[in-house]
Amino acid sequence: MGKIHQLSSVLANQIAAGEVIERPSSIVKELVENSLDAHSQRIDVVVTESGLGSIRVIDDGDGIARSDVPMAFKRHATSKIETAGDLFRVQTMGFRGEALPSIASVADVIMTTAVSGQEGTSYHIRGGEEKALKPAIARKGTDILVTELFYNTPARLKYLKSPKTELSHLIDIVNRLALANPAVAISFTHDGREVFRSAGNGKLQQVIAAIDGVNVGRMMIPIHGENPDFSISGYISKPELTRAQRSHITLTINHRYVRSYALTKAIIAGYRSKLMVGRFPFAVINIDLDPVLVDVNVHPAKREVRLSKEEQLASLLEQAVFHGLANQNLIPDVGSQAQQLKAKSSAESSQFGEAAPVYQPAATPAPTQAAASVEKKAQEDDHLAAQPVVIKQRDDLNQPALQAFDQRYQNEEQATPFEQSISDQSTMIGQSDSPDVKTEELTLDIDDAGSQAEQRFPDLQYLAQYHGTFLLAEASDGLYLVDQHAAQERINFERFRHEIGEVGHDQQAFLTPMVLSYSTAEALKISEHLDVLRGVGLNLEPFGQNSFVLSEHPTWFVEGQEEATAKEMIDWILSDAELNVAHFRLKTAMMMSCKRAIKANHYLDDQQAKALLKKLPQCQNPFNCPHGRPVTIHFTDTDLEKLFKRIQDHHQAYSRDFDAHSF
């Protein structure tokens, strides 16, 4: 008797379930996507015990005819694919017929479904074996109940995480599906408590507000981009609103949530130097394209896709993000930042259902006219927060967000030591009069029209210097604090982009040539990138085995730090061999601009301070230093009046209905 035999259908489905059904959130994803394919306008997800007790998905979609119900649970049974050609024009969420049989093979499933105008059907299947098929009273749509998950595959059950971790995965996938489909009303209920609900009115910004909070929703910027192959739409956050992980970037292709390193990288690249190092934005972006240009059949759970013309799409996406930020005033407002901190505190206290105390203000005297105005605005904000899926398009709204999870708003970047005073700056390096056309990096941080930056940046009048570090200035709309190091670093950076672009004209010889020795592996890597180093003025020549000699350096190196600067630039090649000339020059400009910026605790006279404030708005991005730290912070008159209790801060009297609108 031969040793080779065919697996039973039940065992084959259980093996397939390991690829498709990894945890409770996988079941929710597959069932909700089936509901979307059925043209549902409302989908309710109800789970108990983080999905280990039960998972129920109810929709008002097309339903399934009784004759098709048993077939829906057969492996590779589908209504979406008939020929090989259909596989390359998939326009639905599911198509391979794996989800239902995979779920049914590792759980107990009861489906109740009805087609419009027909009697409903109830179907019970457990561990891949049919238990009952009978008529049922049911409205149009489908109701699927999944219990006893992984009862017959205990090894998979053992590798599930804690209930809170599994719940977080469930909430995350529902959020992603809601963001991908704002025209569908989606709700999520856990252990009898509604955690999330979207309005289903097609307004993406309202869905963002419902998930991440009202204040986050208000800080999102719409973006658009289009070419003959792709159409991009969505929202990105202002640079001041970031997180330490990329997890708040949601990408959808034809409204299917996917993961793509190349496209995520393009979104971040679109911010240029407006983001701090190690910080990532919020973004929800949908890409519409012809199904022929995307292959969704490369991952069992369809989380990853293969794109044709991916480079062109990434370029379009980067430009869409860049132009979306181009005309925005990106000066952080102190009031909005304070509200973010309040929102974070509220989210921490309310995580997984712990309600925050409701504030009950004591009796107060009759409000003044100014206070009455703030009172009216606070009441409007209260109404908005009580209905987080309803958001008004207003720039002056600044209300704390209702956060879902502990999303820490960290500020990890620290100021780099200063090394040169502003009085020496004009003699060190001249302003280039001619634009550089040699390398693309000189446009990596430039807005399209330099005059737009001056229009977006306030006309600052110098007042004083604080602790030799910050400049105080006023404008018609309030008080501004300017970080003098970050400001001059930005000015230097925009000068160095041009200076580094003119490599080869001005070189200075070392008194004694530098001999640099490396290991064999490092020497080979450096040898492969000698052209990149020459692109920034470092002409290394081989000098024996595993050694190089450097006889001269660009004149824009900081005096006394020539050797250290050259070694640091070579180290970049060793740590990132994928650097091209453009990005290498950009990193060099960032390093040099920091090295030549003003020192900490360096006191400026009035003339030097005014000169700095005069040069700053002439920059094409005066809002951030090259490392992404803000140059300027804004205090509105209202912020100052609140600090001095001239008017009541009604945000402190803010109450939230956490039972309905928070996690």
C-alpha positions as CSV (number, residue, x, y, z in Angstrom):
1,M,0.0,0.0,0.0
2,G,1.4,3.4,-0.9
3,K,2.4,6.0,1.7
4,I,0.9,9.0,-0.2
5,H,-2.8,9.8,0.4
6,Q,-5.1,12.8,0.0
7,L,-6.0,14.8,3.1
8,S,-9.7,14.9,4.1
9,S,-11.6,18.0,3.3
10,V,-12.0,18.8,7.0
11,L,-8.3,18.5,7.7
12,A,-7.5,20.6,4.6
13,N,-9.8,23.3,5.7
14,Q,-8.2,23.3,9.2
15,I,-4.8,23.7,7.6
16,A,-6.1,26.5,5.4
17,A,-7.7,28.2,8.5
18,G,-4.2,28.6,9.9
19,E,-3.4,30.9,7.0
20,V,-6.7,32.8,6.9
21,I,-7.9,32.7,10.5
22,E,-5.1,33.6,12.8
23,R,-7.1,35.1,15.7
24,P,-10.7,36.5,16.4
25,S,-9.9,39.7,14.5
26,S,-9.3,37.6,11.4
27,I,-12.9,36.3,11.6
28,V,-14.3,39.8,12.0
29,K,-12.3,41.0,9.0
30,E,-13.5,38.1,6.7
31,L,-17.1,38.4,7.7
32,V,-17.3,42.2,7.5
33,E,-15.7,42.0,4.0
34,N,-18.3,39.5,3.0
35,S,-21.0,41.9,4.2
36,L,-19.4,44.7,2.2
37,D,-19.4,42.5,-0.9
38,A,-23.1,41.9,-0.3
39,H,-23.8,45.7,-0.6
40,S,-24.6,46.2,3.0
41,Q,-25.3,49.7,4.3
42,R,-25.1,48.8,7.9
43,I,-22.9,46.2,9.6
44,D,-23.0,45.5,13.4
45,V,-20.1,43.5,15.0
46,V,-20.9,42.1,18.4
47,V,-18.3,40.1,20.4
48,T,-18.0,38.7,23.9
49,E,-14.8,37.9,25.8
50,S,-12.6,39.5,23.2
51,G,-14.0,37.2,20.5
52,L,-13.2,34.0,22.4
53,G,-16.8,33.8,23.7
54,S,-18.7,34.7,20.6
55,I,-18.4,36.7,17.4
56,R,-21.6,37.9,15.7
57,V,-21.7,40.0,12.4
58,I,-25.1,41.3,11.3
59,D,-25.7,43.1,8.0
60,D,-28.5,44.3,5.8
61,G,-27.0,43.1,2.6
62,D,-28.3,41.0,-0.2
63,G,-28.5,37.8,1.8
64,I,-28.0,34.2,0.4
65,A,-30.6,32.1,-1.2
66,R,-31.3,28.8,0.6
67,S,-30.0,26.6,-2.2
68,D,-26.6,28.5,-2.0
69,V,-26.2,28.3,1.7
70,P,-24.5,24.9,2.0
71,M,-22.4,25.6,-1.0
72,A,-21.1,28.9,0.6
73,F,-19.3,26.7,3.2
74,K,-17.6,24.5,0.6
75,R,-13.9,25.1,-0.1
76,H,-13.2,27.4,-3.0
77,A,-16.9,28.0,-3.6
78,T,-17.3,31.6,-4.9
79,S,-19.7,33.8,-6.9
80,K,-17.0,36.2,-7.9
81,I,-14.6,34.2,-10.1
82,E,-15.5,32.1,-13.1
83,T,-12.6,32.4,-15.5
84,A,-8.8,33.0,-15.1
85,G,-9.3,36.5,-16.5
86,D,-11.6,37.4,-13.6
87,L,-8.8,36.8,-11.2
88,F,-6.9,39.8,-12.7
89,R,-9.9,42.2,-12.4
90,V,-11.1,41.5,-8.8
91,Q,-13.3,44.3,-7.6
92,T,-14.6,42.6,-4.4
93,M,-13.2,42.1,-0.9
94,G,-13.4,38.3,-1.1
95,F,-13.2,36.0,-4.1
96,R,-11.4,32.7,-3.3
97,G,-14.1,31.0,-1.2
98,E,-11.8,30.3,1.8
99,A,-13.2,32.5,4.6
100,L,-16.5,30.6,5.5
101,P,-15.1,27.1,5.2
102,S,-12.0,28.0,7.2
103,I,-14.0,29.6,10.0
104,A,-16.5,26.7,10.1
105,S,-13.6,24.1,10.3
106,V,-12.3,25.5,13.6
107,A,-15.5,26.8,15.3
108,D,-19.3,26.4,15.7
109,V,-21.1,28.6,13.2
110,I,-24.8,29.4,12.8
111,M,-25.8,31.5,9.8
112,T,-29.3,33.1,9.5
113,T,-29.9,34.7,6.1
114,A,-32.6,35.9,3.8
115,V,-33.0,37.3,0.3
116,S,-35.5,40.0,-0.3
117,G,-38.9,38.6,-0.8
118,Q,-38.0,35.0,0.2
119,E,-38.2,33.0,3.4
120,G,-35.1,33.0,5.5
121,T,-32.7,30.1,6.2
122,S,-30.8,28.9,9.2
123,Y,-27.7,26.8,8.8
124,H,-25.7,25.2,11.5
125,I,-22.2,23.8,10.9
126,R,-19.6,22.7,13.4
127,G,-16.0,21.7,12.8
128,G,-16.7,21.5,9.1
129,E,-19.7,19.1,9.5
130,E,-23.2,20.2,8.7
131,K,-25.6,20.0,11.7
132,A,-28.9,21.5,10.5
133,L,-30.4,23.4,7.5
134,K,-33.9,24.7,8.1
135,P,-36.3,27.6,7.3
136,A,-36.2,30.6,9.6
137,I,-37.8,34.0,10.1
138,A,-35.3,36.5,9.1
139,R,-35.1,40.0,7.6
140,K,-33.1,40.7,4.4
141,G,-29.4,40.3,5.1
142,T,-27.1,37.9,6.9
143,D,-26.5,37.2,10.6
144,I,-23.5,34.9,11.4
145,L,-22.7,33.7,14.9
146,V,-19.3,32.1,15.6
147,T,-18.7,30.4,19.0
148,E,-16.1,28.0,20.4
149,L,-13.3,29.3,18.3
150,F,-10.4,26.8,17.9
151,Y,-12.2,24.2,20.1
152,N,-10.7,21.5,17.9
153,T,-7.3,23.0,17.4
154,P,-6.1,23.8,20.9
155,A,-2.5,24.5,19.7
156,R,-3.8,27.7,18.0
157,L,-5.9,28.6,21.0
158,K,-2.7,28.4,23.2
159,Y,-0.9,31.0,21.1
160,L,-3.6,33.7,21.3
161,K,-2.6,36.7,23.4
162,S,-4.2,38.2,26.4
163,P,-7.9,39.3,26.2
164,K,-6.9,42.9,26.1
165,T,-4.5,42.3,23.2
166,E,-7.1,40.4,21.3
167,L,-9.6,43.1,21.9
168,S,-7.2,45.7,20.6
169,H,-6.8,43.7,17.4
170,L,-10.5,43.5,17.0
171,I,-11.0,47.2,17.5
172,D,-8.1,48.0,15.1
173,I,-9.5,45.9,12.3
174,V,-13.0,47.4,12.7
175,N,-11.6,50.9,12.7
176,R,-9.6,50.1,9.5
177,L,-12.7,48.7,7.8
178,A,-14.7,51.8,8.8
179,L,-12.0,54.1,7.5
180,A,-11.9,52.2,4.3
181,N,-15.7,52.4,3.9
182,P,-17.0,55.7,5.3
183,A,-20.3,55.3,3.3
184,V,-21.2,52.2,5.4
185,A,-22.5,52.5,9.0
186,I,-20.3,50.1,11.1
187,S,-20.6,49.5,14.8
188,F,-18.6,47.4,17.3
189,T,-20.0,46.2,20.6
190,H,-18.0,44.3,23.2
191,D,-19.6,42.5,26.2
192,G,-22.8,44.5,25.7
193,R,-21.0,47.9,25.5
194,E,-20.9,49.8,22.3
195,V,-17.3,50.8,21.6
196,F,-17.5,52.4,18.2
197,R,-20.1,53.5,15.6
198,S,-19.7,55.3,12.3
199,A,-22.5,57.3,10.7
200,G,-22.1,55.8,7.3
201,N,-22.7,59.1,5.5
202,G,-19.5,59.0,3.4
203,K,-17.7,61.7,5.4
204,L,-14.2,60.3,6.1
205,Q,-13.2,63.1,8.5
206,Q,-16.1,62.2,10.8
207,V,-15.0,58.6,10.9
208,I,-11.5,59.7,11.9
209,A,-13.0,61.9,14.6
210,A,-15.1,59.0,15.9
211,I,-12.0,56.7,16.1
212,D,-9.2,59.0,17.2
213,G,-11.1,61.9,18.7
214,V,-12.7,65.2,17.7
215,N,-9.4,67.2,18.1
216,V,-7.5,64.7,15.8
217,G,-10.3,65.0,13.3
218,R,-10.0,68.8,13.2
219,M,-6.2,68.6,12.7
220,M,-6.5,66.5,9.6
221,I,-5.7,68.1,6.2
222,P,-7.4,66.9,3.0
223,I,-5.2,65.7,0.1
224,H,-5.9,64.9,-3.5
225,G,-3.8,63.6,-6.4
226,E,-4.6,62.2,-9.8
227,N,-3.1,61.0,-13.0
228,P,-4.4,58.8,-15.8
229,D,-3.8,55.6,-13.7
230,F,-4.4,56.6,-10.1
231,S,-6.7,58.8,-8.0
232,I,-5.7,59.6,-4.5
233,S,-7.9,61.1,-1.7
234,G,-7.9,61.2,2.0
235,Y,-6.6,63.1,5.0
236,I,-3.2,63.6,6.7
237,S,-2.4,65.2,10.0
238,K,-0.5,68.4,10.6
239,P,3.1,67.8,11.5
240,E,2.5,68.7,15.1
241,L,0.2,65.6,15.5
242,T,2.4,62.5,15.3
243,R,2.9,59.2,17.0
244,A,6.0,57.0,17.6
245,Q,4.7,54.2,15.3
246,R,3.5,54.0,11.7
247,S,0.3,52.2,12.9
248,H,-1.8,55.3,12.5
249,I,-1.2,55.3,8.8
250,T,-4.1,53.6,7.0
251,L,-3.8,52.8,3.3
252,T,-6.7,51.5,1.2
253,I,-6.7,50.4,-2.4
254,N,-10.1,50.5,-4.0
255,H,-11.4,50.6,-0.4
256,R,-9.5,47.5,0.6
257,Y,-7.2,48.0,3.7
258,V,-3.7,46.9,2.7
259,R,-0.1,47.2,4.0
260,S,2.6,48.7,1.7
261,Y,6.0,49.7,2.9
262,A,6.7,51.6,-0.3
263,L,3.5,53.7,-0.1
264,T,3.8,54.3,3.6
265,K,7.4,55.5,3.0
266,A,6.0,57.8,0.3
267,I,3.6,59.4,2.7
268,I,6.3,60.1,5.2
269,A,8.6,61.4,2.5
270,G,5.9,63.9,1.5
271,Y,6.3,65.6,4.8
272,R,10.0,66.2,4.0
273,S,11.7,67.7,7.1
274,K,8.4,68.8,8.7
275,L,8.3,65.6,10.9
276,M,10.6,65.1,13.8
277,V,13.0,62.2,13.6
278,G,11.3,59.0,14.8
279,R,7.8,60.5,14.6
280,F,5.0,59.4,12.2
281,P,1.8,61.1,11.1
282,F,-1.8,60.2,11.1
283,A,-3.0,59.4,7.6
284,V,-6.1,57.8,6.0
285,I,-5.6,57.6,2.2
286,N,-7.6,55.7,-0.4
287,I,-6.2,55.0,-3.8
288,D,-8.6,54.2,-6.7
289,L,-7.2,52.4,-9.6
290,D,-8.0,50.0,-12.4
291,P,-8.1,46.4,-10.9
292,V,-5.8,45.3,-13.7
293,L,-3.0,47.3,-12.0
294,V,-3.2,45.5,-8.7
295,D,-2.8,41.8,-7.8
296,V,-4.6,41.1,-4.5
297,N,-4.0,37.3,-4.7
298,V,-0.5,37.3,-3.2
299,H,-1.3,36.9,0.5
300,P,-3.7,34.4,2.2
301,A,-5.4,37.2,4.2
302,K,-5.1,39.7,1.3
303,R,-3.3,42.2,3.5
304,E,-0.5,42.7,1.0
305,V,-0.9,43.4,-2.7
306,R,1.4,43.6,-5.7
307,L,1.1,46.9,-7.7
308,S,2.0,47.7,-11.2
309,K,3.6,51.1,-11.7
310,E,4.3,51.2,-7.9
311,E,7.1,53.8,-8.3
312,Q,4.8,56.2,-10.2
313,L,2.1,55.7,-7.6
314,A,4.6,56.4,-4.7
315,S,5.7,59.6,-6.5
316,L,2.2,60.8,-7.0
317,L,1.3,60.0,-3.3
318,E,4.4,61.9,-2.1
319,Q,3.5,64.9,-4.1
320,A,-0.1,64.8,-3.0
321,V,1.0,64.9,0.7
322,F,3.6,67.6,0.0
323,H,1.1,69.9,-1.8
324,G,-1.6,69.2,0.8
325,L,0.8,70.8,3.4
326,A,2.1,73.5,1.1
327,N,-0.5,76.2,1.8
328,Q,-1.1,75.4,5.5
329,N,0.0,77.5,8.5
330,L,2.0,74.9,10.4
331,I,2.8,77.0,13.5
332,P,1.7,74.9,16.5
333,D,-0.9,76.6,18.7
334,V,-0.3,76.3,22.5
335,G,-4.0,75.9,23.1
336,S,-4.4,72.9,20.7
337,Q,-1.3,71.2,22.2
338,A,-2.7,71.6,25.7
339,Q,-6.0,70.0,24.6
340,Q,-4.1,67.1,23.1
341,L,-2.4,66.5,26.5
342,K,-5.8,66.7,28.1
343,A,-7.2,64.2,25.6
344,K,-4.3,61.8,26.3
345,S,-5.0,62.0,30.0
346,S,-8.7,61.4,29.4
347,A,-8.0,58.4,27.1
348,E,-5.7,56.9,29.8
349,S,-8.4,57.2,32.4
350,S,-11.1,55.8,30.2
351,Q,-9.2,52.9,28.5
352,F,-11.5,49.9,28.1
353,G,-14.5,51.5,29.5
354,E,-13.5,53.3,32.7
355,A,-15.7,56.5,32.6
356,A,-14.2,59.8,33.5
357,P,-15.9,61.9,36.2
358,V,-18.4,64.4,34.9
359,Y,-17.5,67.9,35.9
360,Q,-20.4,70.0,37.5
361,P,-19.4,73.6,37.6
362,A,-20.4,75.7,40.5
363,A,-22.5,78.9,40.2
364,T,-20.6,81.7,38.6
365,P,-21.3,85.4,38.2
366,A,-22.9,86.8,35.1
367,P,-20.4,86.4,32.2
368,T,-18.8,89.3,30.5
369,Q,-19.2,89.8,26.7
370,A,-15.8,88.0,26.1
371,A,-16.7,85.2,28.5
372,A,-20.1,84.9,26.8
373,S,-18.4,84.4,23.5
374,V,-16.2,81.6,24.9
375,E,-19.3,80.1,26.6
376,K,-21.1,79.9,23.3
377,K,-18.1,78.3,21.6
378,A,-17.6,75.8,24.5
379,Q,-21.3,74.8,24.1
380,E,-20.8,74.2,20.4
381,D,-17.8,72.0,21.2
382,D,-19.7,70.1,23.8
383,H,-22.3,69.3,21.2
384,L,-19.7,68.2,18.7
385,A,-17.9,65.9,21.2
386,A,-21.2,64.3,22.3
387,Q,-21.7,63.3,18.6
388,P,-18.2,62.5,17.5
389,V,-19.2,61.4,14.1
390,V,-20.5,64.9,13.3
391,I,-17.7,67.3,12.6
392,K,-18.0,70.9,11.5
393,Q,-15.4,72.4,9.0
394,R,-14.1,75.2,11.2
395,D,-10.5,76.3,11.8
396,D,-11.1,77.7,15.3
397,L,-12.4,74.5,16.9
398,N,-10.0,73.1,19.5
399,Q,-11.6,70.5,21.6
400,P,-9.9,67.5,23.4
401,A,-10.1,64.2,21.6
402,L,-11.8,61.1,22.8
403,Q,-8.9,58.7,22.4
404,A,-9.4,55.0,21.9
405,F,-6.2,53.6,23.4
406,D,-3.1,54.9,25.1
407,Q,-1.4,56.8,22.3
408,R,1.5,58.5,23.8
409,Y,2.3,62.0,22.5
410,Q,6.1,61.9,23.1
411,N,8.6,64.5,22.3
412,E,11.8,62.5,22.0
413,E,13.9,65.0,20.0
414,Q,16.5,67.0,21.9
415,A,18.2,70.1,20.8
416,T,21.6,69.7,19.2
417,P,24.5,71.7,20.8
418,F,25.0,75.1,19.1
419,E,28.4,75.9,17.8
420,Q,28.4,79.3,15.9
421,S,26.9,82.7,16.6
422,I,24.6,84.5,14.3
423,S,27.0,87.4,14.0
424,D,29.5,85.1,12.2
425,Q,26.9,83.5,9.9
426,S,27.0,86.2,7.2
427,T,30.8,85.8,6.8
428,M,30.8,82.0,6.7
429,I,28.6,81.3,3.7
430,G,26.9,83.5,1.1
431,Q,23.4,83.2,-0.2
432,S,23.4,81.4,-3.6
433,D,21.7,83.5,-6.3
434,S,21.3,80.7,-8.8
435,P,18.9,77.7,-8.4
436,D,20.5,74.3,-8.3
437,V,19.5,72.0,-11.2
438,K,22.0,69.2,-10.6
439,T,20.3,67.2,-7.9
440,E,16.8,66.5,-6.8
441,E,17.4,66.9,-3.1
442,L,17.5,70.6,-3.3
443,T,13.7,70.5,-3.8
444,L,13.0,67.9,-1.2
445,D,11.9,70.5,1.4
446,I,10.9,73.5,-0.8
447,D,7.3,74.7,-1.2
448,D,6.4,75.5,-4.8
449,A,6.2,79.2,-4.3
450,G,8.6,80.9,-1.9
451,S,6.2,83.9,-1.5
452,Q,3.5,81.6,-0.1
453,A,5.7,80.9,3.0
454,E,5.9,84.6,3.8
455,Q,2.1,84.9,3.4
456,R,1.6,82.0,5.8
457,F,4.1,83.2,8.3
458,P,3.2,86.1,10.6
459,D,5.0,89.5,10.6
460,L,6.9,89.1,13.9
461,Q,8.0,92.2,15.9
462,Y,10.9,91.4,18.3
463,L,10.3,92.0,22.0
464,A,13.0,90.3,24.0
465,Q,15.2,87.2,24.5
466,Y,14.6,84.6,27.2
467,H,17.5,82.7,28.8
468,G,19.7,83.2,25.7
469,T,17.6,80.5,23.9
470,F,14.2,81.8,22.9
471,L,13.1,85.0,21.2
472,L,9.8,86.6,22.2
473,A,7.9,88.4,19.4
474,E,4.4,89.6,18.8
475,A,2.1,89.7,15.8
476,S,-1.5,90.9,15.3
477,D,-2.8,87.5,16.4
478,G,-0.9,87.0,19.6
479,L,2.5,86.1,21.2
480,Y,5.2,84.0,19.5
481,L,8.1,82.1,21.0
482,V,10.9,81.4,18.6
483,D,13.6,78.8,19.2
484,Q,16.7,80.7,18.0
485,H,18.7,77.6,17.3
486,A,15.9,75.9,15.3
487,A,15.3,79.2,13.4
488,Q,18.9,79.6,12.3
489,E,19.2,75.9,11.6
490,R,16.4,76.3,9.1
491,I,18.0,79.4,7.6
492,N,21.3,77.6,7.3
493,F,19.7,74.5,5.9
494,E,18.2,76.3,3.0
495,R,21.5,78.0,2.2
496,F,23.5,74.7,2.5
497,R,21.3,73.0,0.0
498,H,22.6,75.4,-2.7
499,E,26.1,75.3,-1.4
500,I,26.4,71.5,-1.4
501,G,24.8,71.5,-4.8
502,E,27.9,73.3,-6.1
503,V,30.3,70.6,-5.1
504,G,33.8,70.7,-6.6
505,H,34.3,74.5,-6.9
506,D,35.7,75.2,-3.5
507,Q,38.0,72.7,-1.9
508,Q,40.6,73.1,0.8
509,A,43.6,70.8,1.3
510,F,44.3,69.1,4.7
511,L,47.6,70.0,6.2
512,T,48.2,66.3,6.5
513,P,46.1,64.0,4.3
514,M,43.7,61.8,6.2
515,V,44.3,58.0,6.0
516,L,41.1,56.0,6.9
517,S,41.3,52.3,7.5
518,Y,38.3,49.9,7.6
519,S,37.5,46.2,7.8
520,T,37.4,44.3,4.5
521,A,33.5,44.3,4.4
522,E,33.4,48.0,5.2
523,A,36.1,48.9,2.6
524,L,34.1,47.0,-0.1
525,K,30.9,48.8,0.8
526,I,32.7,52.2,0.7
527,S,34.3,51.3,-2.7
528,E,30.9,50.7,-4.2
529,H,29.8,54.2,-3.2
530,L,32.7,56.4,-3.9
531,D,30.6,58.2,-6.5
532,V,28.1,59.1,-3.8
533,L,30.9,60.6,-1.6
534,R,32.3,62.5,-4.6
535,G,28.8,64.0,-5.0
536,V,29.3,65.8,-1.7
537,G,32.9,66.8,-2.3
538,L,34.7,63.9,-0.6
539,N,37.2,62.5,-3.1
540,L,38.4,59.3,-1.4
541,E,41.3,57.5,-3.1
542,P,42.3,53.8,-2.5
543,F,45.4,53.7,-0.3
544,G,46.6,50.1,0.2
545,Q,44.4,47.3,1.4
546,N,41.2,48.4,3.1
547,S,42.4,52.0,3.4
548,F,41.6,55.3,1.7
549,V,43.2,58.7,1.7
550,L,41.4,62.0,1.7
551,S,43.6,65.0,0.7
552,E,41.0,67.8,0.6
553,H,37.5,68.8,1.8
554,P,34.8,71.3,0.9
555,T,35.3,74.7,2.3
556,W,31.9,74.7,3.9
557,F,33.1,72.2,6.5
558,V,33.2,73.7,10.0
559,E,36.7,74.8,10.9
560,G,38.3,72.5,13.4
561,Q,35.8,69.7,12.7
562,E,36.9,68.7,9.2
563,E,38.1,65.2,10.1
564,A,35.1,64.4,12.3
565,T,32.6,65.6,9.7
566,A,34.3,63.5,6.9
567,K,34.2,60.4,9.1
568,E,30.6,60.9,10.0
569,M,29.6,61.2,6.4
570,I,31.5,58.0,5.5
571,D,29.7,56.3,8.4
572,W,26.4,57.1,6.8
573,I,27.4,55.0,3.8
574,L,28.3,52.1,6.1
575,S,25.0,52.3,8.0
576,D,22.8,52.9,4.9
577,A,24.2,51.6,1.7
578,E,21.1,52.5,-0.2
579,L,21.7,56.3,0.1
580,N,21.8,58.0,-3.2
581,V,23.6,61.3,-4.0
582,A,20.4,63.3,-3.5
583,H,19.6,62.1,0.0
584,F,23.2,62.0,1.0
585,R,23.5,65.7,0.2
586,L,20.3,66.3,2.1
587,K,21.7,64.6,5.2
588,T,24.9,66.6,4.8
589,A,23.0,69.9,4.6
590,M,21.1,69.0,7.7
591,M,24.2,68.1,9.6
592,M,26.1,71.3,8.6
593,S,23.1,73.6,9.3
594,C,23.0,72.3,12.8
595,K,26.7,72.5,13.4
596,R,26.7,76.2,12.4
597,A,23.7,77.3,14.3
598,I,23.8,79.5,17.4
599,K,24.8,77.9,20.7
600,A,22.5,77.4,23.6
601,N,22.5,80.3,26.1
602,H,24.0,82.6,23.5
603,Y,22.7,86.1,24.0
604,L,21.9,88.2,21.0
605,D,21.7,91.9,20.8
606,D,18.5,93.5,19.4
607,Q,20.0,93.9,15.9
608,Q,21.0,90.2,15.6
609,A,17.6,89.1,16.9
610,K,15.7,91.3,14.5
611,A,17.9,90.1,11.7
612,L,17.1,86.5,12.5
613,L,13.3,87.2,12.6
614,K,13.6,89.0,9.3
615,K,15.4,86.1,7.5
616,L,13.0,83.4,8.9
617,P,9.9,84.2,6.9
618,Q,12.0,84.3,3.7
619,C,12.6,80.6,4.1
620,Q,10.4,78.4,2.0
621,N,9.6,76.3,5.1
622,P,9.9,78.6,8.1
623,F,7.9,76.3,10.4
624,N,10.4,73.5,11.2
625,C,14.1,72.9,11.6
626,P,15.5,70.2,9.2
627,H,15.0,67.6,12.0
628,G,11.3,68.4,12.2
629,R,11.2,70.3,15.5
630,P,9.0,73.4,15.5
631,V,10.7,76.8,15.1
632,T,7.8,78.8,16.5
633,I,5.1,78.4,19.1
634,H,2.0,80.5,19.1
635,F,0.0,81.9,22.1
636,T,-3.4,83.4,21.1
637,D,-4.8,86.3,23.1
638,T,-7.5,83.9,24.3
639,D,-4.8,81.4,25.6
640,L,-3.1,84.2,27.6
641,E,-6.4,85.5,29.0
642,K,-7.2,81.9,30.1
643,L,-3.8,81.6,31.8
644,F,-4.5,84.8,33.8
645,K,-8.1,83.7,34.5
646,R,-9.4,86.8,32.7
647,I,-11.9,84.5,31.1
648,Q,-13.0,81.0,32.2
649,D,-11.5,78.0,30.4
650,H,-14.7,76.1,29.7
651,H,-12.8,73.2,28.3
652,Q,-12.0,72.4,31.9
653,A,-15.7,72.0,32.5
654,Y,-16.0,69.6,29.6
655,S,-17.9,66.4,30.1
656,R,-18.0,63.3,27.9
657,D,-20.4,60.5,27.4
658,F,-17.7,57.8,27.5
659,D,-20.3,55.0,27.6
660,A,-21.3,55.9,24.0
661,H,-18.3,57.5,22.5
662,S,-15.0,56.2,23.9
663,F,-13.2,53.0,24.1
